[in-house]
Amino acid sequence: MKAGDKVSVLNDNLKGKIIKIHKNLITIEDEYGFEHTYPSSEIVPAEADLYNLQPVTVKQEPKKNISKKNKIPALVLDLHFDQLVNNPSDYDSWERLFIQKQRLQETINFCRKNHIKKLDVIHGIGDGVLQSMVLDVLRGETGLEYEDGTFFKHQSGTITVILK
């Protein structure tokens, strides 16, 4: 480094040009005309083109490893009665509700056995009888998380169940 060179101070937000070098001390003049003296070990060249000659290397983004259990999609259970049996008109209302309850319990057990973590239960929007039955079954089960529907009752026809 020599007098007239533009420099920066390492541990200070200060730039300027060298006006005097005396042994191990360098005096610089900042943009306002003030003089500052620092040891030469704290002064670095302030060249705008210092890094322009270095090629820029773009590193490839590392891939995230996703566990197999998170790749399993949510299982969907549609409790509309015409989806469960062939002749829905052959059943009484209490038989319908019993079959829907039984199918829900079987599906929850299937999810646990096959490590399926998410279950979407479609109960539909209606009088709320089927929704109440679904919520009663879910309250009786352990190791489940679900929205109990008290806030958005009759707003959505599905309940998402997370199995722990």
Disulfide bonds with the S-S distance in Angstrom:
none
